């Protein structure tokens, strides 16, 4: 509570705010919710972050503290959204586009706030453009472990995870589609297809994006999407989770006759799905059978 009170009094001092936020990164995680509420922690944090838009250190560590605050109790998410935190973090991500760390910290805050369905629409209005821009700016074939601007693997996983979460409502899904998210995710799969964690979240996100359960609409895809899915299935034939997410996506695509034609043109889909069924002795809750049902026979 002393650190929060000091931030309230010294919020115009960027160096003090930066150090105070660093101290709070660990303290907030274990702080009592009642104490945080009593000290008006959400408002103090949002005010401190808003006071220093040009300080990347304040924005990065502020985002980290906000994430921990969201993790303490769901009630903080609504309060932070009302205080304009989604806007502040989205603006920081845009302002510091070349910082992978800023993109990563921003994404996990936006993802955390938007876990409640009723908040997704408002978060999406601010978050979709910076998430897309961040993924595009850091979509690179460089070695993930040696990237100088932050942990790019974690950024990919969390940025795509935030995309997946926001895409559970139609308005956000359409906005992501219009901004080319499918092509960006497929590019990441091609660049880092050997990374199972990235492939799993990428395939899962594509499933959410391509199938709208609310409107019962299926996105029409190109052969490039199928090629990317096939690539992951080939590389990770011994990874059941990767195969499962790939088959879920393929099965979702079969609900569109146009997509079925695209799937049928790829001669590797059927053998890879059949191979996964044999390797893991499962039909993946009959989804694999559903995919094979629309595909040419393996004997043809």
N, C-alpha and C positions, 0 to 999 in steps of 0.2 A: 504493500500500500504506500510505502514511503517513496518508492521509485515512481509510481503512477502520479502521486501528488507532486513530485519534483518535475515530472514531464509537464504537468498542467501549468506550473509556475514558470518553467524555463523553455516553453515550446518554441520561442523565437531563436534560441541558440541551437544551430544545426549540429554542432559538434556534441553538445550535451544531449540532444535528442538521439543522435546516432548511438552514443554510448549507453544511454538509458534503454533504448530498444534492444541493444545487445544483451543487457542485463536481464531484460524481461523475457527473452526467448526461452530461458529455462524456468523462470519463476512462474510464468502464466500457466505452463503445463500442469503444475502441481498446486496452483492456487485454488482456494475455495471459491465456488461460484458466487456465493453470497458476498464475499469480500470484493470480488471483481465488480459486482453490481453496485455495491455500496460506494465504491470509489469511481463509479461511472467510467470504467475502463474503456468500453467501446468508443465513447465520445472523446476521451482524452487521447486515445491512439489515433483516431481519424483526424482530429485537429492537428496533432503533431506531424502526421504524414502530409496533410494538406498544406501545412505551413512551409514545407521545404520541397517543392516539386522538382527543383534542379539538383538535389542531392541524391545521387544514386545509392549511397550507403543508407540513407534514411529510408528510401523506398524499398530496397531489398530487405533490410532487417525489419522494417515496418510490416511488410507482407508476411514475413516469417512469424512475427508475433500475432498478427491477425489470424493466421492459419491455426496457431495453437489456441487462440481464443475461441475460434469456431469449434475446435475439437472438445472444448470443455463442456459446452452445452448448446443445444440447437437454438435456444432462445436468442443467443448472441447473433445468429445469422440474420434474423429479421431486423434486429436493431442496426447491425452494420450496414445492411442494404438501405435502410431508411436514412442512415447518415451519409450515404453516397460513396461508400467504400468501393463498390463495384466500378463506379465511374473513376475514382481516384486511381485504383490499381490498373485499370485498363489504360488510362492516360499515361501512367508511368511505364507500362509495357511498350506503348507507342513511342514515348519519348526516348527510352533506352533500348531500342529495338535490337542493337547489336550485342547487348549483354544477355548471354544465354541464362545466366543466373537470375536476372530480373524476369526474363520470360518464364523460367521455371517456377520461381516463387509466386509470381502473379497467377499462373495457371492453377497452382494448388489452392490458393485462396479462392479464386473464382469457382473452382470445382467444389470446394468445401461449402461455400455459401449456397450453391445451387443444388445441393443434395435434396432439399425439400422441394417437392413438385411445384408448389404455389409460388416459388421464388425464381424458377427457371426462366420464365419469360422476361422478367425485368433484368436479370443478370445477363441473359443472352443479348439484349439490346446494346449492352456495353462491351461484352466479352468476345463476341464472335469475331469481329474484325481483328483485334489484337492477337487472338489465338492463331488465326489463319496467317496473319503477317509474321508472327513469331516462328511458326512452323516453316513457312517459306524462306525466311531469312536464314534459318539454321539447318536447312535441308542440304546436307553436304556428305560426300563420300569419305570425309576425313575419319581417321580412327577415333572411335567414341571415347576411348580411355585417355587419349592425349589431347583432347580439345581444351584450349587455353581459357575459354570464356565460360566455364562451368561444366557440370556433368550433363552432357547432351543426351545420354541414354535415359536418365531419369526425366529430363525435360520432354523427350519424345513420349515416354510412357505416360507422364502426367498430363501433357498437353492433349494427347490423343484420348486419354481417359476423360478429361474435362469435356472434350468434343462429344464423346460417347454419352456422357451424362446429360449434357445440354440437349442432345438430339432426341431425347425421349418425348419432346413435344413438337408438334408439327411446324409451328412458326420458326423455331430455331433450326429444325432440320432443313427447311427450305432455304433459310439464309446461308447455312453452311454449304448446301449444294450449289447455290448461286455463286459462291465465292471460290468454288473449285476444290473443296476439301477432299473429294474422292481422288482426284489426280494427285494431290499432295501426299495423301496417305499411301497411295500406290507407289509413288516415287520413293518414299521412305522404306517401303518394303523391298524395292529393288536395290536400294543402296545398302540396307542393313538386314537383308533377309536371313543372314546367318544368326541373328540374335533372336532367340525364341521369345523372350519377354516382349520385345517390340512387336514381333509378329502376332502374338496372342492378342494384345490390346488393339492392334491395327485391324485384325480380322473381326474382332468383336465390335469395334466402332463402325466398320463398314456394314455389319449386319444391322446395326441400329439405324444407320443413315439410309440404307437401301430399302428398308421395310418400315412403312408407317402403319402401325397397328391401329391407330385411331381412325385414319382415313381409308385404311385397307388399300393403300396405293404402294406400288413397288417401283423403285427407280429403275429406269432403263439404263443398262450399263454397256460399256464397249468391251471389245475383246481384250483390251489392256487390263481391265480389272480381273478377268478370268485368268489371264497370263500371270498376274501377280499372285493370285491364290494358288495356282498350280505350282509356281515357284516355291512358295512356302511349304506346300505339301511334299514336294520333292526333297527339299533340304532337311525337313524335320520329320522324316518318316517314322522315327522312333520316339516322337513326342506326342503322346496321346492328346494333350490339351490343344496343341496346335492343330492336329488333325480334326479334333472336335469343333473348334471355332471355325475352321475352314468349311467343314461340312454343314454347319449351321448357316453360314453365309450362302453357300451354294444352294441349300434347300430353300432359303428365303427367295433367292433369285428365280427359282423354278415357278413361282406363282405368277410370273409374267411370261406369256407366250413368246414375246420378242426376246426376252433374256434366254429362254430355253433354246432358241435358235442359235444364239451366241455361244451358249454352253456346248451345244452339239457340234459346233465347228472345231472345238478343241479336243483332239484325239487323246489327250492325257487325262482328262477329267475322270472318265470311267475307270481306267485301270488304277488310278491313284485312290479313288474312293473305295474300290474293291480291295485294294491292298491294305488300306487302313482297317477295313472290316476284318480281314484275315489276321493282320498283325495283332490286333487288340481284342479279337474274338467278340465283337460287338457291332450292332447296327447303329450305334449312337442314337438310341431312342427312336429307331426306325427312320431317322433323317437320311441316312446313307441310302436306304432302300428307296426313299422318295426321290433322291437325286438320280439314282440309276434307272428308275422307272421312265424318266423322260429322255434318257440318253440312248444312243445306238447300242445294240448288243455288243459285248466284248468280242463275240465270235464273228462279227461282220467285218 
